[in-house]
Amino acid sequence: MNQRIAEIAIIVKDYDEAIAFYVNKLNFDLIEDTKVSDVKRWVRIAPKGSGQCGILLAKAKNETQLKSVGNQTGGRVLLFLYTDDFYRDYNRMVEKGVKIHRQPSEEDFGTVCVFADLYGNLWDFIQPK
């Protein structure tokens, strides 16, 4: 059996502001932006060099979904972003105005910090040892 997670959806308020954040501030690639209807687009992004799992930016379509924007995990870390050069990417994020929720620290597993995306979802940013 061969299975894999292909996409993870993040609920967003607006496609274009989400694309701008992930592409311009986190340096992700815009993989696809296809208009599905007048109100829906299929928008896929992924970290540079990632070939396995991407993120689907899903625009909130009702009040229930809108309430989940920025808090899809009840305040816990949503995703874990790994890097091969922590301080190169960390410094770029800081320069671009990404909100650092917990400053870098050296842990048994590697260098880590926690940052918030444009809506407040928390991410662990890690360079493994």
N, CA and C atoms as an extended XYZ file, in Angstrom:
387
Properties=species:S:1:pos:R:3:atomname:S:1:resname:S:1:resid:I:1 pbc="F F F"
N         0.851       -1.181        0.000 N   MET     1
C         0.000        0.000        0.000 CA  MET     1
C         0.894        1.241        0.000 C   MET     1
N         0.502        2.232       -0.766 N   ASN     2
C         1.254        3.484       -0.846 CA  ASN     2
C         0.284        4.642       -0.697 C   ASN     2
N         0.373        5.342        0.412 N   GLN     3
C        -0.492        6.488        0.669 CA  GLN     3
C         0.358        7.689        1.050 C   GLN     3
N        -0.193        8.875        0.835 N   ARG     4
C         0.479       10.095        1.250 CA  ARG     4
C        -0.556       11.197        1.381 C   ARG     4
N        -0.247       12.185        2.192 N   ILE     5
C        -1.101       13.364        2.276 CA  ILE     5
C        -0.638       14.300        1.171 C   ILE     5
N        -1.552       14.688        0.300 N   ALA     6
C        -1.211       15.522       -0.849 CA  ALA     6
C        -1.397       17.002       -0.545 C   ALA     6
N        -2.465       17.347        0.141 N   GLU     7
C        -2.774       18.748        0.442 CA  GLU     7
C        -3.339       18.838        1.856 C   GLU     7
N        -3.091       19.969        2.476 N   ILE     8
C        -3.716       20.326        3.746 CA  ILE     8
C        -4.403       21.664        3.516 C   ILE     8
N        -5.663       21.771        3.885 N   ALA     9
C        -6.419       23.007        3.660 CA  ALA     9
C        -6.273       23.953        4.843 C   ALA     9
N        -6.076       25.214        4.526 N   ILE    10
C        -6.102       26.281        5.520 CA  ILE    10
C        -7.218       27.231        5.105 C   ILE    10
N        -8.124       27.498        6.031 N   ILE    11
C        -9.225       28.416        5.742 CA  ILE    11
C        -8.699       29.846        5.821 C   ILE    11
N        -8.980       30.628        4.778 N   VAL    12
C        -8.509       32.010        4.695 CA  VAL    12
C        -9.685       32.953        4.458 C   VAL    12
N        -9.483       34.229        4.759 N   LYS    13
C       -10.517       35.243        4.504 CA  LYS    13
C       -10.530       35.667        3.050 C   LYS    13
N        -9.333       35.735        2.454 N   ASP    14
C        -9.221       36.267        1.106 CA  ASP    14
C        -8.078       35.560        0.384 C   ASP    14
N        -8.339       35.097       -0.821 N   TYR    15
C        -7.300       34.385       -1.575 CA  TYR    15
C        -6.061       35.245       -1.798 C   TYR    15
N        -6.257       36.457       -2.302 N   ASP    16
C        -5.118       37.272       -2.711 CA  ASP    16
C        -4.248       37.704       -1.539 C   ASP    16
N        -4.848       38.057       -0.398 N   GLU    17
C        -4.023       38.439        0.740 CA  GLU    17
C        -3.279       37.228        1.294 C   GLU    17
N        -3.880       36.055        1.227 N   ALA    18
C        -3.201       34.839        1.687 CA  ALA    18
C        -2.045       34.485        0.752 C   ALA    18
N        -2.280       34.562       -0.549 N   ILE    19
C        -1.199       34.307       -1.511 CA  ILE    19
C        -0.052       35.282       -1.260 C   ILE    19
N        -0.357       36.553       -1.097 N   ALA    20
C         0.681       37.564       -0.877 CA  ALA    20
C         1.514       37.233        0.356 C   ALA    20
N         0.867       36.823        1.441 N   PHE    21
C         1.599       36.493        2.658 CA  PHE    21
C         2.523       35.301        2.435 C   PHE    21
N         1.972       34.204        1.955 N   TYR    22
C         2.762       32.980        1.837 CA  TYR    22
C         3.853       33.086        0.776 C   TYR    22
N         3.575       33.753       -0.316 N   VAL    23
C         4.569       33.880       -1.385 CA  VAL    23
C         5.595       34.968       -1.059 C   VAL    23
N         5.150       36.126       -0.628 N   ASN    24
C         6.069       37.254       -0.416 CA  ASN    24
C         6.781       37.228        0.929 C   ASN    24
N         6.130       36.737        1.969 N   LYS    25
C         6.742       36.764        3.299 CA  LYS    25
C         7.393       35.446        3.689 C   LYS    25
N         6.799       34.323        3.270 N   LEU    26
C         7.390       33.025        3.618 CA  LEU    26
C         8.162       32.407        2.456 C   LEU    26
N         8.111       33.061        1.294 N   ASN    27
C         8.856       32.601        0.124 CA  ASN    27
C         8.351       31.270       -0.427 C   ASN    27
N         7.072       30.977       -0.246 N   PHE    28
C         6.473       29.764       -0.804 CA  PHE    28
C         6.269       29.950       -2.306 C   PHE    28
N         6.097       28.837       -2.996 N   ASP    29
C         5.746       28.855       -4.409 CA  ASP    29
C         4.232       28.814       -4.569 C   ASP    29
N         3.717       29.577       -5.510 N   LEU    30
C         2.320       29.472       -5.904 CA  LEU    30
C         2.266       28.383       -6.955 C   LEU    30
N         1.684       27.263       -6.615 N   ILE    31
C         1.652       26.095       -7.495 CA  ILE    31
C         0.497       26.192       -8.491 C   ILE    31
N        -0.657       26.646       -7.995 N   GLU    32
C        -1.841       26.705       -8.857 CA  GLU    32
C        -2.803       27.762       -8.336 C   GLU    32
N        -3.428       28.466       -9.251 N   ASP    33
C        -4.494       29.420       -8.926 CA  ASP    33
C        -5.503       29.359      -10.067 C   ASP    33
N        -6.490       28.492       -9.892 N   THR    34
C        -7.472       28.234      -10.936 CA  THR    34
C        -8.843       28.708      -10.486 C   THR    34
N        -9.498       29.499      -11.321 N   LYS    35
C       -10.855       29.949      -11.026 CA  LYS    35
C       -11.817       28.780      -11.242 C   LYS    35
N       -12.587       28.459      -10.200 N   VAL    36
C       -13.556       27.370      -10.258 CA  VAL    36
C       -14.959       27.923      -10.510 C   VAL    36
N       -15.255       29.071       -9.906 N   SER    37
C       -16.546       29.748      -10.100 CA  SER    37
C       -16.309       31.236       -9.834 C   SER    37
N       -17.389       32.003       -9.806 N   ASP    38
C       -17.249       33.432       -9.528 CA  ASP    38
C       -16.729       33.719       -8.121 C   ASP    38
N       -16.900       32.775       -7.194 N   VAL    39
C       -16.485       32.994       -5.802 CA  VAL    39
C       -15.435       31.996       -5.306 C   VAL    39
N       -15.153       30.968       -6.084 N   LYS    40
C       -14.239       29.924       -5.617 CA  LYS    40
C       -13.057       29.763       -6.572 C   LYS    40
N       -11.868       29.625       -5.942 N   ARG    41
C       -10.644       29.341       -6.683 CA  ARG    41
C        -9.957       28.127       -6.059 C   ARG    41
N        -9.200       27.424       -6.865 N   TRP    42
C        -8.373       26.306       -6.389 CA  TRP    42
C        -6.956       26.856       -6.301 C   TRP    42
N        -6.530       27.200       -5.073 N   VAL    43
C        -5.244       27.858       -4.864 CA  VAL    43
C        -4.356       26.935       -4.043 C   VAL    43
N        -3.232       26.559       -4.648 N   ARG    44
C        -2.281       25.666       -3.996 CA  ARG    44
C        -0.934       26.353       -3.878 C   ARG    44
N        -0.336       26.244       -2.692 N   ILE    45
C         0.996       26.783       -2.424 CA  ILE    45
C         1.840       25.685       -1.784 C   ILE    45
N         3.147       25.900       -1.794 N   ALA    46
C         4.041       24.937       -1.141 CA  ALA    46
C         5.371       25.619       -0.841 C   ALA    46
N         6.041       25.183        0.226 N   PRO    47
C         7.377       25.712        0.496 CA  PRO    47
C         8.317       25.367       -0.656 C   PRO    47
N         9.296       26.221       -0.887 N   LYS    48
C        10.293       25.947       -1.934 CA  LYS    48
C        10.974       24.613       -1.661 C   LYS    48
N        11.137       23.834       -2.714 N   GLY    49
C        11.804       22.549       -2.591 CA  GLY    49
C        10.912       21.434       -2.092 C   GLY    49
N         9.686       21.765       -1.740 N   SER    50
C         8.754       20.753       -1.253 CA  SER    50
C         8.098       20.087       -2.451 C   SER    50
N         8.069       18.811       -2.458 N   GLY    51
C         7.422       18.125       -3.553 CA  GLY    51
C         6.348       17.178       -3.082 C   GLY    51
N         6.203       17.063       -1.801 N   GLN    52
C         5.328       16.046       -1.255 CA  GLN    52
C         3.939       16.547       -0.869 C   GLN    52
N         3.887       17.555       -0.051 N   CYS    53
C         2.610       17.994        0.500 CA  CYS    53
C         2.492       19.505        0.369 C   CYS    53
N         1.380       19.956       -0.185 N   GLY    54
C         1.146       21.380       -0.333 CA  GLY    54
C         0.000       21.843        0.541 C   GLY    54
N        -0.282       23.123        0.429 N   ILE    55
C        -1.367       23.724        1.193 CA  ILE    55
C        -2.400       24.254        0.217 C   ILE    55
N        -3.648       23.916        0.483 N   LEU    56
C        -4.769       24.438       -0.281 CA  LEU    56
C        -5.348       25.611        0.500 C   LEU    56
N        -5.356       26.789       -0.113 N   LEU    57
C        -5.949       27.962        0.533 CA  LEU    57
C        -7.439       27.943        0.214 C   LEU    57
N        -8.254       27.696        1.224 N   ALA    58
C        -9.695       27.553        1.053 CA  ALA    58
C       -10.394       28.766        1.662 C   ALA    58
N       -11.049       29.539        0.827 N   LYS    59
C       -11.725       30.745        1.317 CA  LYS    59
C       -12.961       30.366        2.126 C   LYS    59
N       -13.077       30.962        3.306 N   ALA    60
C       -14.251       30.720        4.157 CA  ALA    60
C       -15.505       31.106        3.391 C   ALA    60
N       -16.507       30.223        3.442 N   LYS    61
C       -17.720       30.492        2.670 CA  LYS    61
C       -18.953       30.768        3.519 C   LYS    61
N       -18.799       30.699        4.846 N   ASN    62
C       -19.935       31.014        5.717 CA  ASN    62
C       -19.404       31.478        7.076 C   ASN    62
N       -20.301       31.891        7.945 N   GLU    63
C       -19.900       32.429        9.255 CA  GLU    63
C       -19.179       31.398       10.109 C   GLU    63
N       -19.594       30.145       10.065 N   THR    64
C       -18.938       29.106       10.853 CA  THR    64
C       -17.484       28.955       10.432 C   THR    64
N       -17.250       28.899        9.122 N   GLN    65
C       -15.873       28.782        8.637 CA  GLN    65
C       -15.086       30.054        8.924 C   GLN    65
N       -15.707       31.187        8.781 N   LEU    66
C       -15.023       32.459        9.038 CA  LEU    66
C       -14.521       32.544       10.478 C   LEU    66
N       -15.290       31.967       11.416 N   LYS    67
C       -14.878       31.973       12.820 CA  LYS    67
C       -13.633       31.115       13.054 C   LYS    67
N       -13.352       30.173       12.159 N   SER    68
C       -12.193       29.293       12.300 CA  SER    68
C       -10.917       29.870       11.699 C   SER    68
N       -11.051       30.921       10.904 N   VAL    69
C        -9.872       31.520       10.281 CA  VAL    69
C        -8.911       31.982       11.381 C   VAL    69
N        -7.681       31.500       11.312 N   GLY    70
C        -6.667       31.890       12.280 CA  GLY    70
C        -6.648       31.073       13.553 C   GLY    70
N        -7.594       30.174       13.723 N   ASN    71
C        -7.642       29.364       14.936 CA  ASN    71
C        -8.188       27.973       14.619 C   ASN    71
N        -7.613       27.368       13.624 N   GLN    72
C        -8.111       26.063       13.179 CA  GLN    72
C        -7.756       24.929       14.129 C   GLN    72
N        -6.859       25.191       15.073 N   THR    73
C        -6.431       24.146       16.009 CA  THR    73
C        -6.686       24.518       17.467 C   THR    73
N        -7.511       25.510       17.701 N   GLY    74
C        -7.814       25.898       19.073 CA  GLY    74
C        -6.640       26.522       19.800 C   GLY    74
N        -5.740       27.170       19.056 N   GLY    75
C        -4.609       27.855       19.676 CA  GLY    75
C        -3.320       27.063       19.700 C   GLY    75
N        -3.346       25.826       19.255 N   ARG    76
C        -2.125       25.017       19.174 CA  ARG    76
C        -1.450       25.254       17.833 C   ARG    76
N        -0.228       24.767       17.708 N   VAL    77
C         0.492       24.866       16.445 CA  VAL    77
C        -0.268       24.085       15.381 C   VAL    77
N        -0.421       24.710       14.219 N   LEU    78
C        -1.146       24.094       13.103 CA  LEU    78
C        -0.228       23.234       12.242 C   LEU    78
N         0.913       23.802       11.839 N   LEU    79
C         1.801       23.104       10.912 CA  LEU    79
C         3.249       23.233       11.360 C   LEU    79
N         4.082       22.358       10.846 N   PHE    80
C         5.500       22.319       11.154 CA  PHE    80
C         6.262       22.522        9.852 C   PHE    80
N         7.008       23.622        9.768 N   LEU    81
C         7.779       23.955        8.577 CA  LEU    81
C         9.253       23.715        8.868 C   LEU    81
N         9.868       22.819        8.100 N   TYR    82
C        11.281       22.501        8.272 CA  TYR    82
C        12.110       23.281        7.268 C   TYR    82
N        13.356       23.557        7.647 N   THR    83
C        14.288       24.281        6.787 CA  THR    83
C        15.670       23.650        6.878 C   THR    83
N        16.493       23.941        5.878 N   ASP    84
C        17.888       23.488        5.916 CA  ASP    84
C        18.823       24.595        6.394 C   ASP    84
N        18.283       25.809        6.601 N   ASP    85
C        19.088       26.936        7.086 CA  ASP    85
C        18.190       27.854        7.915 C   ASP    85
N        18.119       27.578        9.200 N   PHE    86
C        17.183       28.271       10.077 CA  PHE    86
C        17.342       29.789       10.032 C   PHE    86
N        18.547       30.287       10.302 N   TYR    87
C        18.710       31.729       10.448 CA  TYR    87
C        18.594       32.479        9.122 C   TYR    87
N        18.934       31.866        8.018 N   ARG    88
C        18.694       32.494        6.716 CA  ARG    88
C        17.203       32.784        6.557 C   ARG    88
N        16.395       31.766        6.787 N   ASP    89
C        14.947       31.898        6.588 CA  ASP    89
C        14.275       32.685        7.708 C   ASP    89
N        14.731       32.496        8.934 N   TYR    90
C        14.192       33.250       10.070 CA  TYR    90
C        14.420       34.748        9.867 C   TYR    90
N        15.652       35.129        9.526 N   ASN    91
C        15.955       36.546        9.316 CA  ASN    91
C        15.125       37.128        8.175 C   ASN    91
N        14.901       36.362        7.136 N   ARG    92
C        14.070       36.826        6.024 CA  ARG    92
C        12.634       37.064        6.511 C   ARG    92
N        12.110       36.128        7.304 N   MET    93
C        10.752       36.292        7.820 CA  MET    93
C        10.644       37.552        8.686 C   MET    93
N        11.616       37.756        9.562 N   VAL    94
C        11.607       38.938       10.440 CA  VAL    94
C        11.657       40.205        9.592 C   VAL    94
N        12.522       40.227        8.589 N   GLU    95
C        12.626       41.400        7.700 CA  GLU    95
C        11.317       41.675        6.969 C   GLU    95
N        10.576       40.622        6.673 N   LYS    96
C         9.306       40.756        5.945 CA  LYS    96
C         8.123       41.037        6.876 C   LYS    96
N         8.381       41.096        8.187 N   GLY    97
C         7.334       41.447        9.130 CA  GLY    97
C         6.491       40.294        9.639 C   GLY    97
N         6.972       39.067        9.489 N   VAL    98
C         6.246       37.915       10.031 CA  VAL    98
C         6.301       37.992       11.557 C   VAL    98
N         5.158       37.799       12.202 N   LYS    99
C         5.080       37.892       13.660 CA  LYS    99
C         5.653       36.627       14.304 C   LYS    99
N         6.714       36.821       15.089 N   ILE   100
C         7.335       35.711       15.808 CA  ILE   100
C         6.626       35.574       17.150 C   ILE   100
N         6.041       34.430       17.381 N   HIS   101
C         5.262       34.177       18.588 CA  HIS   101
C         6.150       33.678       19.730 C   HIS   101
N         7.177       32.892       19.394 N   ARG   102
C         8.152       32.414       20.375 CA  ARG   102
C         9.529       32.486       19.730 C   ARG   102
N        10.454       33.149       20.377 N   GLN   103
C        11.790       33.386       19.833 CA  GLN   103
C        12.553       32.074       19.631 C   GLN   103
N        13.576       32.084       18.760 N   PRO   104
C        14.352       30.873       18.495 CA  PRO   104
C        14.983       30.295       19.757 C   PRO   104
N        15.047       28.988       19.770 N   SER   105
C        15.730       28.282       20.858 CA  SER   105
C        16.360       27.014       20.294 C   SER   105
N        17.389       26.569       20.994 N   GLU   106
C        18.055       25.320       20.635 CA  GLU   106
C        17.458       24.217       21.496 C   GLU   106
N        16.911       23.204       20.837 N   GLU   107
C        16.299       22.068       21.528 CA  GLU   107
C        17.048       20.793       21.141 C   GLU   107
N        16.732       19.698       21.799 N   ASP   108
C        17.380       18.421       21.486 CA  ASP   108
C        17.187       18.040       20.016 C   ASP   108
N        16.059       18.394       19.447 N   PHE   109
C        15.729       18.001       18.075 CA  PHE   109
C        16.192       19.000       17.029 C   PHE   109
N        16.596       20.229       17.465 N   GLY   110
C        17.063       21.221       16.506 CA  GLY   110
C        16.763       22.638       16.955 C   GLY   110
N        16.903       23.576       16.021 N   THR   111
C        16.604       24.986       16.279 CA  THR   111
C        15.152       25.223       15.910 C   THR   111
N        14.418       25.961       16.780 N   VAL   112
C        12.982       26.114       16.569 CA  VAL   112
C        12.515       27.484       17.031 C   VAL   112
N        11.494       27.993       16.366 N   CYS   113
C        10.731       29.145       16.841 CA  CYS   113
C         9.286       28.909       16.428 C   CYS   113
N         8.401       29.735       16.937 N   VAL   114
C         6.994       29.661       16.549 CA  VAL   114
C         6.631       31.006       15.939 C   VAL   114
N         6.005       30.963       14.761 N   PHE   115
C         5.540       32.193       14.135 CA  PHE   115
C         4.051       32.078       13.841 C   PHE   115
N         3.434       33.221       13.623 N   ALA   116
C         2.018       33.269       13.285 CA  ALA   116
C         1.869       33.689       11.830 C   ALA   116
N         0.928       33.054       11.123 N   ASP   117
C         0.655       33.498        9.763 CA  ASP   117
C        -0.209       34.758        9.811 C   ASP   117
N        -0.643       35.240        8.676 N   LEU   118
C        -1.355       36.510        8.638 CA  LEU   118
C        -2.662       36.493        9.409 C   LEU   118
N        -3.223       35.324        9.657 N   TYR   119
C        -4.483       35.237       10.398 CA  TYR   119
C        -4.295       34.828       11.847 C   TYR   119
N        -3.077       34.438       12.225 N   GLY   120
C        -2.817       34.052       13.600 CA  GLY   120
C        -2.601       32.570       13.821 C   GLY   120
N        -2.744       31.739       12.775 N   ASN   121
C        -2.416       30.316       12.922 CA  ASN   121
C        -0.945       30.199       13.309 C   ASN   121
N        -0.647       29.333       14.266 N   LEU   122
C         0.718       29.160       14.734 CA  LEU   122
C         1.426       28.043       13.963 C   LEU   122
N         2.695       28.292       13.676 N   TRP   123
C         3.550       27.338       12.964 CA  TRP   123
C         4.823       27.124       13.776 C   TRP   123
N         5.290       25.888       13.876 N   ASP   124
C         6.636       25.617       14.359 CA  ASP   124
C         7.558       25.724       13.148 C   ASP   124
N         8.649       26.463       13.303 N   PHE   125
C         9.651       26.591       12.251 CA  PHE   125
C        10.914       25.937       12.775 C   PHE   125
N        11.411       24.897       12.092 N   ILE   126
C        12.428       24.021       12.670 CA  ILE   126
C        13.541       23.711       11.669 C   ILE   126
N        14.775       23.769       12.162 N   GLN   127
C        15.895       23.154       11.453 CA  GLN   127
C        16.309       21.968       12.296 C   GLN   127
N        15.999       20.755       11.832 N   PRO   128
C        16.343       19.573       12.623 CA  PRO   128
C        17.852       19.382       12.728 C   PRO   128
N        18.258       18.743       13.816 N   LYS   129
C        19.693       18.410       13.982 CA  LYS   129
C        20.031       17.264       13.064 C   LYS   129
